[in-house]
Structures are given as structure tokens and as C-alpha cells.
Amino acid sequence: MLVAPARVPATRRLAATLYGYAFLTDLVLLYPLYVLLFADTGLSVGQISSLFVLWAAAGIVLEVPSGVWADAVSRRLLLCLAPLLAAGGFTLWVLVPSYPAFAVGFLLWGAGGALRSGALEALVFTELGRLGAVDRYARLIGRTRTAEVLGAVGSGVLAGPVFALGGYLAVGAASVATCLLAAAVAARFPEHRRPPSAPLPGAAPDGRGAGDEPGEEPEDEPGWLDSLRLGLREVRADRRVRAAVLLVAAVTAIWGGLDEYTGLLAADSGMAEAGVPLLLLLVWAGMTVGGLLAPLGERLSHRGYAGLLVFAAGATAAGALLRHPAGFLLLAAAFAAFQLATVLADVRLQARIAGPARATVTSLAGMATDLTVVALYGGYGLLAGAVGNPAAFAFAVLPYLLVALWLLTGRA
């Protein structure tokens, strides 16, 4: 599909706003240091772990309500509020460092992540549909994931020098500043939606008007309860949407959870402590490449997509079991494939959603992902304690073989 020349500037504005928002959202200098802040405050490992549980729980509980709110009120509003909540949490951390402040901060951070999840994808897909440029969704989301990785890399590069200049207070102030900038950028997102009203004349039974573009939502937006009902009904009634929701969770959760343990795997590879960040940069580089490959990945068939997952799982297992820094070359390739597979799963979900509760359905996929990640954390901790990180890595990716088989049956 070609984008009309008059609409090219609008598409470019949307893309620039999206990339800037994604980069600033992850350019948080506290990311590489917050565990050290907790430890320096005197928290035990058990207390730190309990904070992570609170963080995950906030996201799970608020994921679907925030998606419903995005459909009923304003997706742009939620994207503005998300970094402001995180900024409030970071402010508490550095001004009154204590377990209660850290707990409230994680609840705010988790709530901000829930507000952003679902609303971002729904807004971008809907605006592209309005512009007749839905075919550009994979490219934009792939580059968005790359912008997020670059933001995380930037936080790793800048955190040390800023900490040396002003300690945790300076790092916290810089983190709050980037969150405020992200909120300002979010205010530039276009959002063209009508308030709830009577059905449009000539609307189809599913609510879509006769003149609506493919991929464009009906302009009548439902209220909060209607959004929830419509989203749940679409997932229950449409097998293709339900399969796409499950695919997002199955593809995203495992490698997303394993990413938190790559530092431990690097330490087990024989690399000196000072070289561990270099191995992590290699993995991040792979994720960057994977996001940029999204337009090419759209050409993959079911069989090709299944093969991509098998390759990623095999490369992960081989790289981990090699127990050598060279294994991170395989991990980088694997995480590139996983990043690509994640973007393609999101593209498939957005393309299959037909109703107006797009953010609600997307948030259901996010909640399923979060629940799977929590289960992975628990299982990985037990397994790694028994057999070590390399073997736990290799075992954790085995479910991808089942997902690949599911894809080959055509049921996804």
C-alpha cells in the first residue's frame, strides 16, 4: 500500500514522536544502578526480590484496566501519564531511600508501564489506519524496539559518569528529567477519535462504517464498561484473535524474562567482571538488529516464522551451554531473532483486531505475557539453583519448540 503524498508528513511526525518517546522512556539512568541503591540502603536480597514481585504485580493488576481506560478515554493521555508516574517513583527513591519508598516507587513504575502497554500499539495502529499506511506498522514498531534498546544502552553509558559527579541524587534527577521529557513528547502524539455517540448511519453490524479504511477503527469509541465487554468478547469469539493474543505471550515472555539473567550467564562464561558489560552490549546489539529487520520479517510464512523460533531457541541453548564468552555471539543472534519474532507477533495481533477495543485486547496480551514472565522467574530460580545458569537457559527455551509446532499446525 502506498502512502498518499499529503499524508507522508503526518506519518513522519508520528514516527518521529514514537521513536523519541521510546528512546526517552528507556533512557533512565537509574536502570543500571537501582539494585545498588537498594543494597546500599541496607536491603537484603529477599527484600529486593519482594520489590520485584510488587513491580510485576502492579503491572499484572493494572494491565487490562489501563487498556480499557485507553479505549474509553484517550490513549495519548495515558502515554503522557505513564512517565510522570515513573518520575514520581524515582523521586521517592532518591529523596527518601527506604523500603516503603522503594515499594511505592515500584508500584508507580509498574502502573506507568501498564498505562503505556496496549495504549501505544493501539494509538499507532489506529493512526496509521487513518492515514492508509497500516503496512508501515511493522517497520515503525521494529524501529521503536530499537529506540528502546538504544535508550537502555545510553543509560548504561551515562549512569557511571553522572553518578561520579553527583551520586544517586544526580542520577535520580537525570532520570526524572528524561521522564518529564518523555511526557512532553507524548503530548505530540496525534489522536483523532470521536467521543461515544449514537451509531453512525450506514455502519456495519460490527460498528465499522461503510467508508472506513482497512485497519482503521470505527470512529465511535465505547465507554469504559463497553470497552471491557467488547475486548473480552472479541478474544472469546474470534479464534484468530485469541490465538494471536496467546502467541504474543508465548513468544515475548520467555526471552524477555531470560534477558534479566544474561548478566549472571556472562559471569559464568569465564569473562572477567570488567568485561561483562561488553558481552551485554553484544546482546543489545543483536536486539537492535532484530527490530530493524521487521519489514523483511513480514515476508515470512508460518513455516518461516516457526523456523525463526527454532533457530532462536537453538542458538540460545548452544550459546549458553558453550560456557565461553564466544557463546554470546550465538546469544546475540538468538536475541535478534527473538526481537524480530516479538515484533511480528504484535503485528499479527494488531492486524486481526477488528473492533474498537484495540488497547483492551492488546493489554490482555500484555497481562498474559506478564503472568508467564512471573512463572518463568519462579521456575528459573529453582532450576538455576539446582543445575546452574547455562543449563537453566537451555531448558527455558524448550517451550519455543512447542510454539513452533503449534504454528506449523496452522492453529495460530
C-alpha positions in Angstrom: 0.0 0.0 0.0 1.3 3.4 -1.0 1.0 6.4 1.4 -0.6 9.4 -0.2 2.0 12.3 -0.6 -0.1 14.6 1.5 -0.1 12.1 4.3 3.7 11.4 4.3 4.4 14.4 6.7 1.8 13.1 9.1 3.3 9.6 9.0 6.8 11.0 9.6 5.6 13.1 12.5 4.0 10.0 14.1 7.2 8.0 13.6 9.5 10.8 15.0 7.3 11.2 18.1 7.1 7.4 18.6 10.9 6.9 18.3 11.6 9.9 20.6 9.1 8.7 23.2 10.5 5.1 23.2 14.1 6.3 23.5 13.4 8.7 26.4 11.2 6.1 28.2 14.2 3.8 28.5 16.9 6.5 28.9 16.6 6.2 32.7 20.0 6.4 34.4 18.7 4.6 37.5 18.2 1.4 35.5 21.8 0.2 35.9 22.1 1.4 39.5 18.9 0.9 41.3 19.8 -2.5 42.7 23.0 -1.0 44.1 20.9 1.8 45.6 18.7 -0.7 47.4 21.7 -2.7 48.7 23.5 0.5 49.8 20.3 1.4 51.8 20.6 -1.9 53.6 18.0 -4.1 51.9 18.5 -7.8 51.9 18.3 -10.0 48.8 14.9 -11.2 50.0 13.6 -7.6 50.4 14.9 -6.7 46.9 13.2 -9.8 45.4 9.9 -8.8 47.1 10.2 -5.4 45.4 10.4 -7.1 42.0 7.3 -9.1 42.9 5.4 -5.8 43.7 6.6 -4.3 40.4 5.3 -7.3 38.4 2.1 -7.5 40.4 1.3 -3.8 39.7 1.7 -4.4 36.0 -0.5 -7.5 36.0 -3.3 -6.0 38.1 -3.5 -2.7 36.1 -2.7 -4.0 32.6 -6.3 -4.7 31.5 -8.0 -1.8 33.3 -5.5 0.6 31.8 -6.1 -0.8 28.3 -9.9 -0.4 28.8 -9.3 3.2 30.0 -7.2 3.9 26.9 -10.0 2.8 24.7 -12.7 4.7 26.6 -10.9 8.0 27.3 -7.6 8.8 25.5 -4.6 6.7 24.5 -2.4 9.9 24.3 -3.4 10.9 27.8 -2.2 7.6 29.2 1.1 7.8 27.3 1.6 11.2 28.9 0.8 10.0 32.4 2.9 6.9 32.2 6.4 8.5 32.5 5.0 11.0 35.1 4.2 8.1 37.4 7.7 6.7 36.9 9.2 10.1 37.7 7.3 10.2 40.9 8.6 6.8 41.9 12.2 7.7 41.1 11.9 10.9 43.1 10.8 9.0 46.2 13.8 6.6 45.7 16.5 9.2 45.9 14.9 11.7 48.3 13.7 9.2 51.0 15.6 5.9 50.3 13.9 3.2 52.4 11.9 0.0 51.8 8.5 1.7 51.9 9.6 4.4 49.4 11.1 1.8 47.1 7.9 -0.2 47.3 5.7 2.8 46.4 8.1 3.7 43.6 7.9 0.2 42.1 4.1 0.4 42.3 4.1 3.7 40.5 6.6 2.4 37.9 4.6 -0.7 37.3 1.4 1.4 37.0 3.2 3.6 34.4 4.3 0.6 32.4 0.7 -0.7 32.4 -0.6 2.6 31.2 1.8 2.6 28.3 1.3 -1.1 27.3 -1.6 -1.5 24.9 -2.2 2.2 24.5 0.9 2.8 22.5 0.3 0.0 20.0 -3.3 0.8 19.6 -2.7 4.5 19.0 0.0 3.9 16.4 -2.0 1.3 14.5 -5.2 3.4 14.6 -3.4 6.5 13.3 -1.7 4.5 10.6 -5.1 3.1 9.6 -6.5 6.7 9.3 -3.5 7.6 7.1 -3.9 4.5 4.9 -0.4 3.3 6.0 -1.1 0.2 8.1 1.6 -1.6 6.1 4.2 0.6 7.8 3.2 -0.7 11.3 5.9 -3.4 11.5 8.6 -1.0 10.3 7.6 1.6 13.0 7.3 -0.9 15.8 10.5 -2.6 14.9 12.4 0.7 15.0 10.6 1.6 18.2 12.0 -1.5 19.9 15.4 -0.5 18.6 15.0 3.0 20.0 14.1 1.4 23.4 17.3 -0.7 23.3 19.4 2.4 22.4 17.8 4.3 25.3 18.8 1.4 27.7 22.4 1.4 26.2 22.5 5.2 26.7 21.5 4.9 30.3 24.3 2.3 30.8 26.9 4.6 29.2 25.8 7.8 31.1 25.0 6.4 34.5 28.6 5.9 35.7 29.9 9.5 34.9 26.7 11.1 36.3 27.0 9.0 39.4 30.6 10.0 39.8 29.6 13.7 39.6 26.7 13.7 42.0 25.9 10.3 43.3 22.4 8.8 43.4 20.8 12.3 43.7 22.2 13.3 40.4 21.3 10.0 38.7 17.8 10.3 40.1 17.4 13.9 38.9 18.6 12.9 35.4 16.1 10.0 35.4 13.2 12.3 36.4 14.2 14.8 33.7 14.1 12.2 30.9 10.6 11.0 32.2 9.4 14.6 32.0 10.7 14.9 28.5 9.0 11.7 27.5 5.7 13.0 28.8 6.2 16.2 26.8 7.0 14.2 23.7 3.9 12.0 24.3 1.7 15.2 24.1 2.7 15.5 20.4 1.1 12.1 19.5 -1.8 12.6 17.1 -5.1 11.2 18.2 -8.2 11.5 16.1 -11.1 10.0 17.9 -14.8 11.0 18.4 -16.4 10.8 21.8 -19.0 8.0 22.3 -22.2 8.7 20.3 -25.1 7.0 18.5 -24.1 4.5 15.8 -23.1 6.2 12.6 -25.6 5.9 9.7 -24.7 3.1 7.4 -22.5 1.4 10.0 -21.9 -2.3 9.6 -23.1 -4.7 12.4 -19.6 -4.8 13.9 -19.6 -1.0 14.2 -17.4 -0.3 11.2 -18.7 2.3 8.8 -19.0 1.6 5.1 -16.3 4.1 4.2 -13.7 3.1 6.9 -10.3 2.2 5.6 -9.0 -1.4 6.2 -7.2 -1.4 9.5 -9.0 1.7 10.7 -11.2 1.5 13.7 -14.8 2.8 13.7 -14.8 6.4 14.9 -17.5 5.8 17.6 -15.5 4.9 20.8 -17.1 2.9 23.5 -17.3 3.8 27.2 -15.2 2.0 29.9 -17.5 -0.9 30.6 -18.3 -1.2 26.9 -14.6 -1.3 26.1 -14.1 -4.1 28.5 -17.0 -6.1 27.2 -16.1 -5.6 23.6 -12.4 -6.6 24.2 -13.3 -9.7 26.1 -16.0 -10.6 23.6 -13.6 -10.3 20.7 -11.0 -12.5 22.3 -13.6 -15.1 23.2 -15.5 -15.1 19.9 -12.7 -14.8 17.4 -10.3 -17.8 17.4 -7.8 -15.9 15.3 -7.6 -13.0 17.8 -7.4 -15.4 20.7 -4.5 -17.3 19.0 -2.7 -14.0 18.3 -3.0 -13.0 22.0 -1.5 -16.3 23.1 1.2 -16.1 20.5 2.3 -12.7 21.8 2.6 -14.1 25.3 4.3 -17.3 24.3 6.9 -15.5 22.1 7.6 -12.5 24.3 7.7 -13.8 27.9 10.4 -16.4 27.9 13.2 -14.5 26.2 12.1 -11.3 27.8 12.5 -12.9 31.2 15.8 -14.5 30.3 17.2 -11.1 29.4 17.2 -10.3 33.1 19.7 -13.2 33.7 22.1 -12.5 30.9 24.5 -10.8 33.3 24.7 -13.9 35.5 25.2 -16.0 32.4 28.1 -13.7 31.3 29.7 -14.1 34.8 29.5 -17.9 34.4 31.2 -17.7 31.0 34.6 -17.1 32.3 34.7 -13.4 31.4 36.3 -11.1 33.9 33.9 -8.9 35.7 35.0 -5.8 33.8 34.2 -7.4 30.5 30.7 -8.5 31.4 29.1 -5.2 30.2 30.8 -5.8 26.8 29.0 -9.1 26.4 25.7 -7.5 27.4 26.3 -4.8 24.7 26.7 -7.6 22.2 23.3 -8.9 23.2 21.7 -5.5 23.0 23.3 -5.0 19.5 21.5 -8.2 18.4 18.2 -6.9 19.7 18.7 -3.7 17.8 19.3 -5.6 14.6 16.2 -7.7 15.2 14.0 -4.7 15.5 15.3 -3.2 12.2 14.7 -6.5 10.3 10.9 -6.2 10.9 10.0 -5.2 7.4 11.8 -8.2 6.0 10.3 -10.5 8.6 6.8 -9.7 7.4 7.5 -11.8 4.4 7.9 -15.0 6.5 5.3 -17.7 6.1 4.0 -19.7 9.0 6.7 -22.2 8.3 9.4 -19.5 8.2 8.2 -17.9 11.4 8.3 -21.3 13.1 11.8 -21.8 11.8 12.8 -18.4 13.2 11.7 -19.6 16.7 13.5 -22.9 16.4 16.7 -21.1 15.3 16.5 -18.6 18.2 15.9 -21.4 20.7 18.7 -23.5 19.4 21.2 -20.6 19.3 20.2 -19.6 22.8 20.8 -23.1 24.2 24.1 -23.6 22.3 25.4 -20.2 23.3 24.6 -20.8 27.0 25.9 -24.3 27.1 29.2 -23.3 25.4 30.1 -21.7 28.8 32.5 -19.3 27.0 32.4 -15.6 26.1 32.2 -16.7 22.4 28.8 -18.1 23.1 27.4 -14.6 23.4 27.8 -14.3 19.6 25.2 -17.0 19.4 23.1 -15.3 22.1 23.2 -12.0 20.1 21.9 -13.8 17.0 19.2 -15.5 19.1 18.0 -12.3 20.7 17.9 -10.6 17.3 15.6 -13.4 16.1 13.5 -13.2 19.3 13.2 -9.4 18.9 12.0 -9.9 15.3 9.6 -12.7 16.3 8.1 -10.4 19.1 7.5 -7.6 16.7 5.9 -9.9 14.1 3.6 -11.4 16.9 2.5 -7.9 17.7 1.9 -7.1 14.0 -0.2 -10.2 13.7 -2.3 -9.3 16.7 -3.0 -5.7 15.6 -3.9 -6.9 12.1 -6.5 -9.3 13.5 -8.3 -7.0 15.9 -11.4 -5.7 14.2 -13.3 -3.9 17.0 -12.8 -0.6 18.7 -11.4 -2.0 21.9 -7.9 -2.4 20.4 -6.0 -1.3 23.5 -8.1 -3.6 25.7 -7.3 -6.6 23.6 -3.6 -5.6 23.4 -3.5 -5.3 27.2 -4.9 -8.7 27.6 -1.9 -10.0 25.6 0.3 -7.9 27.9 -1.3 -9.4 31.0 -0.8 -12.9 29.7 2.8 -12.0 29.0 3.4 -10.7 32.5 1.8 -13.8 34.1 4.1 -16.0 32.0 7.2 -14.0 32.9 6.4 -14.3 36.7 6.1 -18.1 36.3 9.4 -18.1 34.4 11.1 -16.1 37.2 10.0 -18.7 39.8 10.9 -21.7 37.7 14.2 -20.3 36.6 15.3 -19.5 40.1 14.6 -23.1 41.2 16.2 -24.6 38.1 19.3 -22.4 38.1 19.9 -23.2 41.8 19.9 -26.9 41.0 21.8 -27.1 37.7 23.3 -23.6 37.1 22.6 -20.7 34.8 23.8 -22.3 31.5 21.6 -25.4 31.8 18.6 -23.3 33.0 18.9 -21.1 30.0 18.9 -24.1 27.6 16.0 -25.7 29.4 13.9 -22.4 29.5 13.8 -22.1 25.7 12.4 -25.6 25.1 8.8 -24.3 25.0 9.6 -22.5 21.8 9.8 -25.8 20.1 6.2 -26.4 21.1 5.2 -22.9 19.9 6.9 -23.7 16.5 4.9 -26.9 16.3 1.7 -25.0 17.0 2.5 -22.6 14.2 3.1 -25.4 11.8 -0.3 -26.9 12.5 -1.9 -23.7 11.3 -3.8 -23.1 14.5 -2.1 -19.9 15.3 
